[in-house]
Amino acid sequence: MAETPSKSSGLFGWYFGSNLLIRILTGLVLGAIVGVILGLNPGTKVTTNFIFFANFFGALFIRLLKMIVVPVILFSLITGAASITPSQLGRTGGKTLLYYIVTSIISVSIGLIVALVFRPGEGLNMVGAEGAPEKAASMPALTDVLLNIVPTNPVESLAKGDVLPIIFFALVVGIGLSYLRDSKNETLAKQAHALYDVIAAAAEVIYKVVGGIMQYAPIGVFALIAVVFAQQGPKVVGPLLYVTLAVYVGLILHLCIGYGGLMTLFGLNFVTFIKGAWEAMITAFVTRSSSGTLPVTLRVTEENLGVSRKISSFILPIGATVNMDGTSIYIAICAMFIGFAVGHPLSGDQMLMLMITATLAAIGTAGVPGAGAIMLIMALETVGLKVEAGSAVAATYALVLGIDALLDMGRTAMNVTGDMAGVTIVAKTEEGMLDESKWKK
């Protein structure tokens, strides 16, 4: 998500008034430089003391991110599911949701395939703070995992941070709330709207908290990256570039195969679509914000792609909340990268669980600054790779976190592109909703 710099006064006005992306990248570069210099003299008192103190600040950032995972999932998913009323979920809504599900599955599948081909992180042999390799990731049988998606005690799942049961519970509550909001019983509808307002407000509070945590991100990234480079050396630079390449290859493949294939299937020219959608894609890439790009997305879909405002004003705001194909690709590839890097590649069952998690969790990612980093932690937890301070998983996660802003540009552009492709395809299937003269230029 993008940060809009604002003028700040006081002792740290220069810090909070500057661009967050620049600050994070600065923290990444400085951390790498300091880490490499210290890594040239391992075992010295200076290096040992620096790692000790830096580990504290890095672990603090990890804990802050983990603290916010459960509230983000719970409130975002309930709000997202409840925002789509049953009356809207008619023919148009059904087509839209089907599109979201299909493209989400395609995007995660492409991400996993790209990761299996590129195998980013393989041979990196990351170790934890104590120099020990990561223990093998443990995961119960797939049948047990699928059954345990339905919680017997939602409060217990919330307390333990069991991600998939929380997702399931939040979706069920959100759907139930959606039906009550649309109830013909005025008392029930009024109560449901009041509850929705409370939950939506809680979600906004959590987003604000995440925004505050991300203000600490440059310091956390500096500490985490410095420790990793001090312990691992410059050998991690190549794998970082490689995983970045893998993510962008996955995004491009999904753009061409996923969206291009679907548009061709529905008789729409993919090149014409790209020309018409280009302005919104670039805006999303630069701002790193699906919500911030929404006004541009609405305008170009109407003016350039010929989509009726009657349908775009309904589908695009929903898409900005629940359609996150770029994020799904990012989660799939980065989770595989971390598995390879710590010496425990994901098994077939773990990859299937990763696919389920990334697809379901897409609803909870919109509007949250630093959402990709938070959702990646969530996905890692579901496949048995615990992001614990000082572990090899946490060290590798720190590397991904350092380049997250670069990856966020690509995945946000893909998320917005998916929204535009979806509304265009649905409009094509609805009589009078697509001005096809726009496609004959």
PEQUIBEL-V430833 format. One record per backbone hydrogen bond with DSSP energy under -1.0 kcal/mol. NH is the residue of the N-H (numbers start at 0). CO is the residue of the C=O. E is the energy in kcal/mol with one decimal. If there is no record, write none. Layout:
nh = <NH NH>
co = <CO CO>
e = <E E>
This chain:
nh = <12 15 16 17 22 23 24 25 26 27 28 29 30 31 32 33 34 35 36 37 38 40 43 47 48 49 50 51 52 53 54 56 57 58 59 60 61 62 63 64 65 66 67 71 72 73 74 75 76 77 78 79 80 81 82 87 88 89 93 94 95 96 97 98 99 100 101 102 103 104 105 106 107 108 109 110 111 112 113 114 115 116 117 118 121 123 125 127 128 130 144 145 146 147 149 156 157 158 159 160 161 165 166 167 168 169 170 171 172 173 174 175 176 177 178 179 180 181 182 188 189 190 191 192 193 194 195 196 197 198 199 200 201 202 203 204 205 206 207 208 209 210 211 212 213 215 219 220 221 222 223 224 225 226 227 228 229 230 231 232 235 236 239 240 241 242 243 244 245 246 247 248 249 250 251 252 253 254 255 256 258 259 260 261 262 263 264 265 266 267 272 273 274 275 276 277 280 281 282 283 284 285 286 287 292 296 297 298 299 300 301 302 303 304 306 307 310 311 312 314 315 318 319 320 321 322 327 328 329 330 331 332 333 334 335 336 337 338 339 340 341 342 343 350 351 352 353 354 355 356 357 358 359 360 362 363 364 367 370 373 374 375 376 377 378 379 380 381 382 383 384 387 390 394 395 396 397 398 399 400 401 402 406 407 408 410 411 412 413 414 415 416 417 418 419 420 421 422 423 424 425 426 427 428 432 434 435 437 438 439>
co = <9 11 12 14 18 19 20 21 22 23 24 25 26 27 28 29 30 31 32 33 34 37 40 43 44 45 46 47 48 49 50 52 53 54 55 56 57 58 59 60 61 62 63 67 68 69 70 71 72 73 74 75 76 77 78 84 84 87 89 90 91 92 93 94 95 96 97 98 99 100 101 102 103 104 105 106 107 108 109 110 111 112 113 114 118 120 340 131 389 127 140 141 142 143 146 152 153 154 155 156 156 161 162 163 164 165 166 167 168 169 170 171 172 173 174 175 176 177 179 184 185 186 187 188 189 190 191 192 193 194 195 196 197 198 199 200 201 202 203 204 205 206 207 208 209 212 215 216 217 218 219 220 221 222 223 224 225 226 227 228 232 233 235 236 237 238 239 240 241 242 243 244 245 246 247 248 249 250 251 252 253 254 256 257 258 259 260 261 263 262 268 269 270 271 272 273 276 277 278 279 280 281 282 283 288 292 293 294 295 296 297 298 299 299 300 432 307 307 308 310 311 314 315 317 317 318 323 324 325 326 327 328 329 330 331 332 333 334 335 336 337 339 338 346 347 348 349 350 351 352 353 354 355 356 359 360 361 364 367 369 370 371 372 373 374 375 376 377 378 380 379 385 387 390 391 392 393 394 395 396 397 398 402 403 404 406 407 408 409 410 411 412 413 414 415 416 417 418 419 420 421 422 423 424 429 305 433 434 435 436>
e = <-1.4 -2.3 -1.9 -1.1 -2.0 -2.7 -2.5 -2.3 -2.4 -2.4 -2.6 -2.9 -2.3 -2.2 -2.4 -2.8 -2.5 -2.5 -2.3 -2.5 -2.3 -1.6 -1.2 -2.7 -2.7 -2.4 -2.5 -2.0 -2.3 -3.1 -2.2 -1.5 -2.6 -2.9 -2.1 -1.4 -2.0 -2.5 -2.2 -2.2 -2.5 -2.3 -1.0 -2.2 -2.5 -2.7 -2.3 -2.0 -2.2 -2.0 -2.2 -2.8 -2.8 -2.5 -1.3 -1.1 -1.3 -2.2 -2.5 -2.1 -2.2 -2.6 -2.3 -2.3 -2.3 -2.5 -2.6 -2.7 -1.9 -2.2 -2.3 -2.5 -2.3 -2.2 -2.5 -2.4 -2.5 -2.4 -2.8 -2.1 -2.2 -2.0 -3.2 -2.6 -1.6 -2.0 -2.8 -2.4 -3.6 -1.8 -2.2 -2.7 -2.2 -2.5 -1.3 -2.0 -2.4 -2.3 -2.4 -1.4 -2.0 -1.6 -2.5 -2.5 -2.7 -2.7 -2.4 -2.4 -2.6 -2.6 -2.6 -2.5 -2.7 -2.0 -2.0 -2.0 -2.3 -1.0 -1.6 -2.8 -2.5 -2.3 -2.7 -2.5 -2.0 -2.5 -2.8 -2.4 -1.9 -2.6 -3.1 -2.3 -2.4 -2.4 -2.1 -2.2 -2.4 -2.5 -2.1 -2.2 -2.8 -2.4 -1.9 -2.5 -2.5 -1.3 -2.4 -3.6 -2.2 -2.4 -2.8 -2.9 -2.4 -2.1 -2.2 -2.8 -2.3 -2.0 -3.5 -1.9 -1.1 -1.6 -1.7 -2.1 -2.2 -2.6 -1.9 -2.2 -2.3 -2.3 -2.1 -2.3 -2.4 -2.3 -2.3 -2.5 -2.2 -2.2 -2.4 -3.4 -2.0 -1.4 -1.1 -1.9 -2.5 -2.2 -2.1 -1.4 -1.6 -3.3 -1.9 -2.3 -2.3 -2.1 -2.5 -1.3 -2.0 -2.5 -2.2 -2.4 -2.1 -2.3 -2.7 -2.2 -1.3 -2.5 -2.8 -1.8 -2.7 -1.9 -1.3 -3.1 -1.9 -1.5 -2.9 -2.8 -1.0 -2.4 -2.2 -2.5 -2.0 -2.8 -2.2 -1.6 -2.6 -2.0 -1.9 -2.1 -2.2 -2.6 -2.4 -2.5 -2.5 -2.3 -1.8 -2.4 -2.3 -2.1 -2.7 -2.6 -1.9 -1.2 -2.5 -2.4 -2.1 -2.3 -2.3 -2.1 -2.2 -2.7 -2.7 -1.9 -2.5 -3.0 -1.1 -1.6 -1.4 -1.1 -1.8 -1.7 -3.0 -2.0 -1.5 -1.8 -2.3 -2.5 -2.3 -1.5 -1.0 -1.3 -2.5 -1.6 -2.4 -2.0 -2.3 -2.7 -1.9 -1.1 -1.8 -2.7 -1.8 -1.1 -1.8 -2.9 -1.3 -2.4 -2.4 -1.9 -2.0 -2.3 -2.3 -2.2 -2.4 -1.6 -2.1 -2.6 -2.3 -2.4 -1.8 -2.3 -2.6 -2.1 -1.9 -1.1 -1.8 -3.2 -1.2 -1.6 -1.1 -1.3>
